[in-house]
Amino acid sequence: MLSETSPQTRLTERLNLTSDQPSTDRLPAFLAAAFLVSVPVFIQAPLVRLQPWVSLSMTLVWLISGLRMLRQPALKLWGDLAIGFTWTWLAGSIYWGWLRENPYIHLPVEAIGLPIVLILIGQGRYKVGSYFYLGSLFGTAITDLYFYWVDLIPYWQKVMQVEPPDVGSVLQAALLQIENPVAIVRALTLLSVLVMVGTLAIKSPKTHWWAFAGAVLSTILVDALFLLAAILA
């Protein structure tokens, strides 16, 4: 008896099975994305201030490692994420290494990988890493928007210009700037945006959207850590 399934149907089914990551990859992608958003805070930030060229050269390490992992089916998810993380690491190295005293170009520099990521998404390649990058960039944009909205930009500039012993006093002054109802309402508004976008993304069955959600929602944690550091300064 001839099979009722045509060769074209079987090919389509095979492509559908291989076009997306398995559902078991969703939670690992979410957690890994959240971790990778935190890495620059604890590792890259001190490294880039002391050795910016070392940090910049590590971009190649991330890229090559990602490409190597993509060749191994068991490591494909991690390779995909590593390639997406490459663009966030590159942007962080450039901005915090040489341009950190100019907050007005922070977001454009962070978006340096956007053209590449959009091309990859258009081609249907490296979607998990690409959506991680988009989530990270979105979180950065929301954080920067708050700085502009409550007039914290001058304090950003001062923190980057003063000597380390004087950073605490600048952070305390910045806290006074946001200790008012208007600043609190604006913070809660942007927090709601992050939660809403992250929650919508995590409702998707697609792994790349879970990576996006992990990057977006972990922005809340990172911003909270910065706030805590300012309080304790």
C-alpha positions as CSV (number, residue, x, y, z in Angstrom):
1,M,0.0,0.0,0.0
2,L,1.3,3.4,-1.0
3,S,1.9,5.9,1.8
4,E,-0.7,8.7,1.9
5,T,2.0,11.1,2.9
6,S,3.7,12.8,-0.1
7,P,7.4,13.5,-0.2
8,Q,6.6,17.2,0.0
9,T,4.6,16.7,3.2
10,R,7.4,14.7,4.8
11,L,9.9,17.3,3.9
12,T,7.7,20.1,5.4
13,E,7.3,18.1,8.6
14,R,11.0,17.6,8.8
15,L,11.7,21.2,8.4
16,N,9.2,22.1,11.0
17,L,10.8,19.8,13.5
18,T,14.3,21.2,13.0
19,S,13.4,24.8,12.5
20,D,13.0,25.5,16.3
21,Q,14.7,24.4,19.4
22,P,13.0,21.6,21.4
23,S,10.5,22.7,24.1
24,T,12.9,21.3,26.7
25,D,15.3,24.1,25.8
26,R,12.9,26.9,26.8
27,L,13.7,27.1,30.5
28,P,17.5,26.7,30.0
29,A,17.3,29.5,27.4
30,F,15.4,31.7,29.8
31,L,17.8,31.1,32.7
32,A,20.9,31.4,30.6
33,A,19.6,34.7,29.1
34,A,19.0,36.0,32.6
35,F,22.5,35.0,33.6
36,L,24.2,36.6,30.6
37,V,22.5,39.9,31.2
38,S,24.1,39.9,34.7
39,V,27.6,38.9,33.5
40,P,28.6,42.4,32.3
41,V,27.7,43.9,35.7
42,F,29.9,41.6,37.7
43,I,32.6,40.6,35.3
44,Q,32.9,42.9,32.3
45,A,32.4,46.2,34.1
46,P,35.6,45.9,36.3
47,L,37.5,44.3,33.5
48,V,36.7,46.9,30.9
49,R,37.8,49.7,33.2
50,L,41.2,48.2,33.9
51,Q,41.9,46.4,30.6
52,P,39.5,47.6,27.8
53,W,41.5,46.0,25.1
54,V,41.4,42.6,26.8
55,S,37.6,42.9,27.1
56,L,37.4,43.9,23.5
57,S,39.5,41.0,22.3
58,M,37.3,38.6,24.3
59,T,34.5,39.4,21.8
60,L,36.3,37.0,19.4
61,V,36.4,34.3,22.1
62,W,32.7,34.5,22.5
63,L,32.1,34.4,18.7
64,I,34.5,31.5,18.0
65,S,33.2,29.6,21.0
66,G,29.6,30.0,19.8
67,L,30.4,28.9,16.2
68,R,32.2,25.8,17.5
69,M,29.4,24.9,19.8
70,L,26.9,25.2,16.9
71,R,28.7,22.3,15.2
72,Q,27.7,20.0,18.0
73,P,24.0,19.2,18.3
74,A,24.1,18.9,22.1
75,L,25.6,22.4,22.4
76,K,23.6,24.1,19.7
77,L,21.5,26.1,22.1
78,W,24.6,27.4,24.0
79,G,26.3,28.3,20.7
80,D,23.3,30.2,19.6
81,L,23.2,32.2,22.8
82,A,27.0,32.8,22.8
83,I,26.7,34.4,19.4
84,G,23.9,36.7,20.6
85,F,25.9,37.5,23.7
86,T,28.9,38.4,21.4
87,W,27.1,41.6,20.3
88,T,26.3,42.7,23.8
89,W,29.8,42.1,25.0
90,L,31.3,44.0,22.0
91,A,29.0,47.0,22.7
92,G,29.8,47.0,26.4
93,S,33.6,46.8,25.7
94,I,33.5,49.8,23.3
95,Y,31.2,52.0,25.4
96,W,32.5,51.3,28.9
97,G,36.1,51.1,27.8
98,W,36.4,54.4,25.9
99,L,33.0,56.3,25.8
100,R,31.5,55.9,29.2
101,E,31.7,59.6,30.1
102,N,29.1,60.4,27.3
103,P,25.7,58.9,28.3
104,Y,24.0,60.3,25.2
105,I,25.7,57.7,22.9
106,H,25.2,54.8,25.2
107,L,22.1,53.3,23.5
108,P,23.4,53.8,20.0
109,V,26.6,52.0,20.9
110,E,24.6,49.2,22.6
111,A,22.7,48.8,19.3
112,I,25.9,48.2,17.3
113,G,24.9,44.6,16.7
114,L,21.3,45.4,15.7
115,P,21.9,45.3,11.9
116,I,23.6,41.9,12.1
117,V,20.9,40.5,14.4
118,L,18.0,41.8,12.1
119,I,19.7,40.2,9.1
120,L,20.1,36.9,11.0
121,I,16.5,36.9,12.1
122,G,15.4,37.6,8.5
123,Q,17.3,34.6,7.4
124,G,15.9,32.5,10.2
125,R,19.4,31.8,11.7
126,Y,20.7,32.0,15.3
127,K,17.2,33.1,16.5
128,V,17.8,32.3,20.2
129,G,20.9,34.4,20.5
130,S,19.4,37.2,18.3
131,Y,16.3,37.4,20.4
132,F,18.4,37.4,23.5
133,Y,20.2,40.4,22.1
134,L,17.0,42.2,21.3
135,G,15.7,41.6,24.8
136,S,18.9,42.9,26.4
137,L,18.8,46.0,24.1
138,F,15.1,46.6,25.0
139,G,15.9,46.4,28.7
140,T,18.8,48.8,28.3
141,A,16.6,51.2,26.4
142,I,14.0,51.2,29.2
143,T,16.7,51.8,31.8
144,D,18.2,54.7,29.8
145,L,14.7,56.1,29.3
146,Y,14.3,56.3,33.1
147,F,17.6,58.1,33.5
148,Y,16.4,60.7,31.0
149,W,12.9,60.9,32.4
150,V,14.0,61.7,35.9
151,D,17.1,63.8,35.0
152,L,19.8,61.4,36.2
153,I,22.1,61.9,33.3
154,P,24.2,64.5,35.0
155,Y,24.9,62.1,37.8
156,W,25.8,59.4,35.3
157,Q,28.4,61.7,33.9
158,K,29.8,62.6,37.4
159,V,30.1,59.0,38.4
160,M,32.3,58.4,35.4
161,Q,34.5,61.5,36.0
162,V,35.2,61.5,39.7
163,E,37.7,59.4,41.6
164,P,36.5,56.1,43.2
165,P,36.4,57.5,46.7
166,D,33.9,60.2,45.6
167,V,31.5,57.9,43.8
168,G,29.5,57.3,46.9
169,S,28.6,60.9,47.4
170,V,27.4,61.2,43.8
171,L,25.3,58.1,44.1
172,Q,23.7,59.5,47.3
173,A,22.9,62.8,45.4
174,A,21.3,60.7,42.6
175,L,19.1,58.9,45.2
176,L,17.8,62.3,46.4
177,Q,16.9,63.1,42.8
178,I,14.5,60.2,42.6
179,E,13.1,60.3,46.2
180,N,9.9,61.9,45.1
181,P,6.4,60.7,44.0
182,V,6.9,61.6,40.3
183,A,10.1,59.6,40.0
184,I,8.6,56.6,41.8
185,V,5.5,56.6,39.6
186,R,7.7,56.8,36.5
187,A,9.8,53.9,37.8
188,L,6.7,51.8,38.4
189,T,5.4,52.6,34.9
190,L,8.6,51.4,33.2
191,L,8.8,48.4,35.6
192,S,5.3,47.5,34.4
193,V,6.4,47.7,30.8
194,L,9.3,45.3,31.5
195,V,7.0,42.9,33.3
196,M,4.3,43.0,30.6
197,V,6.7,42.5,27.7
198,G,8.6,39.8,29.4
199,T,5.3,38.0,30.4
200,L,3.9,38.2,26.9
201,A,7.1,36.7,25.5
202,I,7.3,33.8,27.9
203,K,3.8,32.7,26.9
204,S,5.2,31.8,23.5
205,P,6.1,28.1,22.9
206,K,9.2,29.3,21.0
207,T,12.6,29.0,22.6
208,H,13.9,32.3,21.2
209,W,11.0,34.2,22.8
210,W,11.9,32.6,26.2
211,A,15.5,33.9,25.7
212,F,14.0,37.3,24.9
213,A,11.9,37.1,28.1
214,G,14.9,36.1,30.2
215,A,16.9,39.1,29.0
216,V,14.0,41.5,29.5
217,L,12.9,40.4,33.0
218,S,16.5,40.1,34.3
219,T,16.9,43.8,33.6
220,I,14.7,44.3,36.7
221,L,17.1,42.4,38.8
222,V,20.2,44.2,37.4
223,D,18.6,47.6,38.0
224,A,17.6,46.6,41.5
225,L,21.2,45.7,42.2
226,F,22.4,49.1,41.0
227,L,19.8,50.8,43.2
228,L,21.0,48.7,46.2
229,A,24.6,49.7,45.5
230,A,23.6,53.3,45.5
231,I,21.8,52.9,48.8
232,L,24.7,51.2,50.4
233,A,27.3,53.6,49.0
